[in-house]
C-alpha cells in the first residue's frame, strides 16, 4: 500500500547538485544508496559502505556517475518511506498523469542476499506518463575505465574487478552509448515497469527472474517492519525514534555489526568550506552511543552485534584504542587521499580515508567501558578473555589520561579537553562497577579508584570556572564546549547540581544557534553549521537535570528540523535549516533516540 501523508518535495539543483537534505537513503546492511527527490541516485557505495562508490554525482555532478529515473515532462514530486521501513516511494505528478517509483535494496527472508540488488519499480497511477532513465556508473572513483557488454540480454558495466548488471522489464529498449546505457518508456495507469541492478565483486554475477525480484521487494518491506517489531520502544516521538532506528540499521554493516558514522564522505559543514571528512567508518564513540540507543529501543540482538564488533575491531590494536576502524574490523592507517573531484557545490577537498585514526582520543576508552557496563547492565556477561582485555585497557588508560589529546572534536590543537577527562573518569568508574558486579577481577580496583579520584579532582579544579559557573572546554581558556553536556551521563556530578545547571545555562547562551540549535564549541559560528547531536545532548541534560518542560520543547523543535523523510545530516544551517555535512549521520539519530529515552526515564 502507498504511504499516507506524502509531503511535497521539489528539487532545485544548483550547478547540477541537489541539496543534502533532498536525499533519502536506502540500504541492505552492506551498501547504501542516496536517492534525490527528482529520482536520481547520486550516491551508491559497493560492495560496502566504506568502499568506492559506483555513483558519486553527489561529489562531482559532471563526472561522478548516477542512475536517473524521471518523467520526460515537467513534474512535481512527493515522497515518503513505506511506514516503518527503509523502502522509499516517490510520486511524480505531470500534466499527463502520475506514477509512483519504489526504491529499495532487496533483503532476503533468511538474511542478506548473497548479492546486492537495487530495485526500482515504476507503477502507473493515472494517465500515460513518458519516463526516461540513464545508467552512468563510474568505478574506482572514476579512475578506472567503464566498459559495457551484453550478457544474457542484460547490459553489464565493468570496471576493474567489479561488474554491475542492469535488468529491464517493460522499461523500454536500452540504448548504449559511450560510458552509459539509457532508455525511454511510457507508463500507463495500472501497469508496472522494473529496473534492477545486481552487482558482483570477484564473484559470479546474478541474473534474477522478474517474479523473484517483485516478491523480494514486497518481502523487504515486511522484513524492515519485523525488525522494528523485535524492539520494545513505546514512548513519545515514536515515529522519529523508529526512523532513527531504521537509519542506524542502514548504517550497520550486517556481516560484522560495525556502524558507519555516515553513508558519505566530504559533504561540507559549510557550503564552499574545506571541513570535509570521510565518515564511512566505525567510531568507538558511536559504538557506545549505539549500544545505549539499541538498549533503549529494546533491540537486544543488535546490542550484541554492535558490542561484538567493538571487541573484534579493537583487538587488532589492543591495548591501544584508535578512534575509528573499518567496518570489517580492520584498523585504519590514518592515511587520507585527496580525490580529483569537483566537490559538493565546489566544496573541496574530497577525501577518502580519515586522519583521525592516527590521533590520541582519550574519549574512546571511556566510550568502550561505558559500552561494556551497559552491555552487562542489560543482563549479559563478560567472558574471561574479554574481561582480561578490559582490565588491560583500563590499566593502559592509567598511563595515558594525563596527556593532552585531540578531544571528541578531533582537533589539531592538543589540549587537556574536559570532555576527554570526563571520559577517562567514566572509564575508571565503569570498571569499578564491573568489579562490584563480579565481571572484572578486583586486584586492580584500588589503583583504578585512585586514578578516578585524581581525574575527578583535575576536572573540578582545572576545568571548572567559578566565574562562568560552567565547565570549560579545557583549562586555560574561557571557551565552552557542548560536549561537556555529556557530564550528565557520567555520574561524576548530581544531574540536578548547581554545577550541571550552570553548565547547561552557559552552553545554551554562548553556543546558541537559534531556536534549539547549538554550535559545537565557542567561535564556530562563522565556519560551520550547528551540530545536530549537541541539541539532543542538551535535551538529555535538561531531562536529567529535572527541566522536563524545556527538554520537551527542545525535543519537539528538533524533531521538526529533519528533512521531509525524517533524516538528519551532521549539521544544520542555523539560518536556513539546510542540512550540512555527511548524510545521514548516525550520531545525530543515536542522540535523538537517547534524548527521547532520557525524557521518558525522568518523567
N, C-alpha and C positions, 0 to 999 in steps of 0.2 A: 504493500500500500504506500502511496506517496505520503510524505510527511505533511503535517498540518502547519499552518502559520509561516509559510515561506516569506522571508523578508526580501525586499527589493535590493538588488545589488548591481550597480553599474560600474564597469571598469573604464577608467580614463587612463590610458597608458601615456607615460612621459618618456619620450625617446625610446619607445618600444618596451618600457618597463611598467608592469602593474605595480601598485603599492604592495608593501609587505603584508598588510592586513587584507589584501584582496585574495589571498590564497587560503585554501583548505588543504588538509593533509589526509592522505590515505596510505595504508601500510599493512604489512602482514606479520610483523615480528622479525623481519630481516631487512627489508627495503622500505623506503618511504618516498612517496611522490607528492609534489605540491601542484594543485590544480587551481588556476586563476578563475575568476568569475566569468571570463569570456571563453572558457573551455580549453585553454591552452595549458598543457602540462609542461611547466618550465623548469622543473627540477625532479630528477629521479636517479637516486644513487643505487647502483647494483654492483655486486650481489649483496652488499651490506651497507648499512647507514654510513660507515666511515670509509668507504671506498669511493673511487672516482665515479661521478655521475655520468649517465648517458644523455641526459637532458640537463643543461645548466644555463639556459637563456636568462634565468634569474640573475646571473652574474655577467652575462655578455649577450645582449639582445640580438646581436648580429651573428655571432659565431658559436653561440652556446648550444644550439640544438633544442628542439621542443617537439611536442606532439599536439598539434592543433586539431580541434573538432568544434565547428561553429556554423551557424546558419550563414548562407550566402547573402541574405538580405539584412538590413538594419534590424536590430533586435533590442529587447530589454531582457535582463537575466535576473533570476532569483534562485536561491539555493538553500539547502539545509541538509544536514545528515539525517538519514533514516533514524527515528528515535532510538537512542541508546545503542548506537552503532558507529563504526567508522566507515560506513558506506555513504557516499556523497551523492546527492541528486541536484542537478541544475536544470531549471526550467527556462527555456528560451521562448520568448513570445515575439512573433513577427506579424506583419500585415497579412501574411498568407496563412498563419496558423501558429501552433505551438508544439514543441517537442520537449521531452524530458530525457536528459543524459544521466545515467547512473555510472559512477566511477568507483572501483574498488580493486584492491589486491586480494585475490581469492584465497580463502582459507579452506582447510580440509577437515572433515568430520573428526578425524583422528589425530589432528595436529597440523603442522606445517606441510604444505605441498612439497614434494621433492624438488620442484622448480618454482620460479617466481612467475606469476600470471597476473598481468594487469588487464582488467576487463572494463570496456567502455560500451555500454548498451544505450542505444537511441530508440526511444519509443514515441510514435506519433500520437499526440493528444487531440489535435484539432487541425483541420485543413491539410494542405500539402506544403511542406517546408523543405526547400532546397538546402542541402548541407554540403559542406566541404571539409576535408581533413588533409593533414600533411604530417608525415613522419620524417623527422630530420635528426637522427641520433648522431652523437659525436663521442668518440672513445678516447680514453686516456687524456682527459681534459683538452680534447681537440688536437692532441699531438700525434695521434695515430690516424692513418688514412681510414675513411669509412668506405667500405665496398658493399655492394648489393649483389645477391644472386638469387635465383629462384629454385626452390626445392618443394616438391610435392604440392605445387600450386600456391605456395606462400612465398612472399619476398622475405629474404633473410639479410639483415645487416651484419657485417663482420668488421671487427676492429681488434687487432692483436689476437688474443686467445678468447675473445668474447663474441658471442653470437646472440642476435635479437631477431626473433621471427614475428612477422605481422600476419595475423589470420583475419580475414574479412568475410563476413556473411551479410549479404544484402546491403553492402555499403559502397557499391559502385566498383568499377573496374580500376584496380590500382595502375597508376602510371609512374614509371621510373624515369627520373632524370638525375643529373649529377648530384650525388650525396643525399637524395631524398626520394620518398615514394608518396604520392598523393592520390586523391580521388574525390569524386562528386557523386551525390545520390539525392533522391527525394524521399522524404519520409511522409507517408500518408497516415491519416488517423487510423489507429488500431494496428499498425504494422510496427515491426522491430528490425533494427539493424545491429550488428555486433562487430566491434573492432577489438582484437585481443593481441597483447604482446606476451610472448614467452621468451625466457632468457636462459642461456647456458654459459657457464664459465668452466672450461676444461672438463666438460661432461656432455653426454648426448643431449640433443635439442628435442623438446617435446612438441608434437603437432596434435593439439587436442581436438576432440569432437565437439561440435556446437552444443549438442544436448547436454554434455557433461559440463561445459562452461556455464550454461544457463543454470543448471542445477547447483553448481558450486556458488554462483552469485547469490542465489536465494539462501543457501546454507550459510554463507558468510555472514549475512545479517543476523541469522539466528545464533550463530556461534558468538558474536560480539555480545548479544543480549544475555546469553547463558553465562558468559564470563562475568559480566556485571552482576548477574543474579547470584553468583557464588560469593559475593560480598554481603555486607550487612549494614551499610550506611543508610540511615533513615532520618537524618537531621535536616536542618534548614539548608537552603540553597542546593537542594538535591540535584537539580539539573546541571548547575555549574560544577558541582563536585563530581558528578558522574562523567561529565565531559572531560574534566581534568584527569580522571582515572583512565579514560579512553586515550587521551593524549599520552599519558605515561606508558600505557601499553604499546602505543605506536612507536615510542622511542626506546622500547626494550628489545634488545637483541635476544630473541627467544632461545637460541641454542645455548647461551651461557647465562642469561639473566642480567647482563650488563645494560645500564640505562644511559643512553646518549644525552648529553646536556641539551642538544637541539638537533634538528634534522639537517641543518645547513652550515655553511661556512661563509664568513666575510660579509654578511649583511651588516650595514653600518649602524653604529649607535647615534650618529647624526649624519644626515644626507650630505654627501661630499666629504665627510670626515675620514680619518685614517684609523679609527679604533675599530678595526675589522679583524675578527678572530675565527678560528676553526673550532667549533663546539661539538663536533660529531664523535666525541669520545666520552668515556665514562669517568666522572669525577667522584672521588671518595666522599666529598661533601654532599653531592646529590644522592649518593647511595644511602647516607644516613637519613636525609630528609625523606627519601623514598620509602625506607622501611617504616618510619613513623607514619607516613601517609597511608601506606598499604595496611598497616595495623588499624588505623582509623577507619579505613574502608572495609575492613574485615576480609581482605583478600590474602588468606594465610599461605596459600601455595606460592603466590608471588613474593611474599615476605621471605620465604626460604630461598627462592631462586635469587633474589637480589643480594641477600646476605652471603649466599654461597659464591656469587660472582666476586664480591669484595674480597673474600678469603682467598679465592683462587688467584685473582689478579695480583693481590699484594704479596702473595707467597714468592713471586719472582724477584721481588726487591727486598724481602724481609732481612733485617728488622726496619729498614728504611721504608718510608711511605712516600711515593710520588703523589702529586695532587691528582693526576689523571692517568688512565690506562686505556688501551684499545678495547673495543667491545668483545673481542675474542679472548681477552685476559692478558694479552702480551704487553710488556712495558713499552712506553713510548720513549723515543730518544730525545725528544725536545727540539728536534730539528724542524724548521719551517722552510717551506719552499714558496717563493712568490711566483704566481702564475701570470702569464702574459694575457690577461683578460681585462676587459674594459671596466669591470666592477659595476655593482648595482647603482644605476643612475650616476656613473662616474666616480663612485666611492672606491678608492683603492688604498692599500694593496688588496689583492685576492690571494689568500693563503691556503695552503694545505699543511697540516701538522700544527702543533701548538707548543710554543717555547715554555709555557708554564710547567711542562713535565720536568724541567730541569730545576725548578725552584724549590726552596725550602718553604713549606707551608705547614706551620705547626698545627693549624686547624684540622688537618687530616687525621691526626692522632686522636683528638677529641671526638671527631666525627665517627671514626671507626669504633671507639669504645662506647660511645652513645648508642651506636647501632647494635653492638653486641649485648648491651644491657637491655635495650628494648626487645631484642630477639628473645632473650631469656625471660624477661618480664611477661612476654606473650605466652609463656608456657613451654618454651623449648629449653634445650640444654646444650652446653658446650661439650664436645668430645675432648679427650685428653690432649690430642695433638693441637687442636685449636686453642685450648686453654694455655698450653705451653707457649704458643706463638703470641697470644695476647699478653702474657706476662713479659715476654721479651720486648714487645712493642712498648709497653709502659716503662720498662727499665731503660729502653733507648731514649724515650722522651725525657726521662730524668736527666739525661746528659745534654739534651738539646734546648729545653724550654727557655733558658736564659739568653739564647741567641736572638738576634734580630732576624726577621723573616719577611717574606713578600706579602703576608696577610691574605685575608679572604679575597681581596680585590686584585691579587697577583700583580702588585706594583713593583716597579724597578727600585723605588725608594725603600730600602730595607729599614725597618723600624721595629720597636717593641709594640706591635699593634695590640690594642686592648682586646680585640676580637680573638686574636691568636692566644693571648694569655688566658682568656675565658675558656677557650677550647682546651688548653693544657690543664687547667684546673678540672674541667669536666672529665678529661681522660683519667686523672688520678682518682677523682671522686667516684666515677662509674666503676673503675677497677675495684675500689674498696667495697662497693655494693655487691659486685660479683663475688668477692671473697666472703662477704657476710651471707650470701646465698649459696655458698658451697660450690660455686662454679670455678673459682680460681683458688690455688693454694695460698695459705696465709703467711708463708715465710717472708714475703716482701711487703706485707701490709704496712708495717710500721714505717718503712722507708717511703712508701707511697704517701702515707699520711703526712709525713714531714714535708715532702715535696708539695703536696696540696696546700698545706698551711703557708708555705713560702710563696707560692703563686698567689694565693688569696691576699696575703699581705702586700705583695707587689701591686696588684690591681687596685686595692683600696688606698694605698699610699701614693702610688705614682700615676695612676690612670684616672683618678677622681679629681674633679675640680670643685672645691668648695664655693668658689666664686660663681661658677656657672651652674652649680648644683647638678652636675652631669658627668657621666663617664666621657672621657675624651677619646679621640682617635688613637692617640699614643702619647706617652709622656713628652713634655717639651713643646707641645702645640696647643692651640686653642681650637683646632678643628674638631668637628663632630663627625660621627660615623654611624649610619643607620644600622650597621651590623651589630652595634652594641645593644640593640633592642633584643637580640637573641639571649641576653643575660637571663631573661625570664624562663628560658628552657633549662638553665644550669643548676638551679637551687643554691647558687652562691649567695644570693640575697633573697629576702622575702619579697615575692612579687608585688606586695602592697606596701613596701617600704618607701620612705621618702627618697632614697637614692634612685630607685627604679622610676618612681613617679617623676622625679626631676629630670632624669634622662629622657623619658618619653616626651615630656614637655619641651625640652631643649631641642631634641631632634625634630619634632613636629614643627617647631618655629623656624629653626635655621635651615633645614633641608627641605622645606615645603616647596612643592612644585605646582601648587594649585589644587584645590579640592582634596582628594585622598592621596595625591601623588607625592612621592619623596625622591630626592636625589640620593645617591649612594653615600656621599660624604661632601664636606664643605668644598666649595669652589668649582663644582661641576656644572653649574647652570649654563655655562656658555659652550661646553664641549660635548655634552651628551644629553640623552633624554632622561626622564625619570625611570627608576628601576622598579619594575612591577613587583618583584618579590619583597622589596623593602616595605611596600604598603601593606602587604599581608603579614609581614613581621610586626608591623605596627598594630594591626588588628589583633594578633595573638598577644602582644604585650598589653594592650588595653584590656583584653579579656582577662588575662591572668592578674592584672592589677585591679580588677573589680570594676572597671569602667565599661560595663557591658553595653550601655546605650550608645556610647561613642564607638565602641567596637563594631556594633551592628550597622551604624550609619556609615562607617568607613568601608565595611564589607559590602554593603549594598552599592555604594558609589563605585567601588572597584569592579564588581560583577557587571555593572553597566558599561564598562570600558573594554570588554572583549570585542573581537571583530564580529561579523554577522553570524558566524557559526560557532562562537564560543571559545575562540583561541586567542592566546597571548604570545607575543614575541617577548624578548628580553626587556624591552623598554617601551615607553610611550612618550611621544612629543607632548610636553605639558600644555602647549597652546592649541594644537590641532587634534590631539589624541591619536595621531597617526602611529601605527606600530613601527618600532625601530629595533634593530639588532636581529640576531638569529631567531629562527621561527620554525615550528612552535618551540617554546622554551620549557624544558622540564621544570626548572627551578620555580618559574612563575606559577605553574599549575600545582606543583607539590606544596608550595607555600599557601596557595588557596585552600587546598584540602586541609592542611594543618591549622589554618586560621579558622575555618568553619568548625573543625573539631574542638578547638580551644573554646570557642563561644558556647558550643553545646556542653562541654565538660564543666565550664564555670557558671553556667546558667543555674 
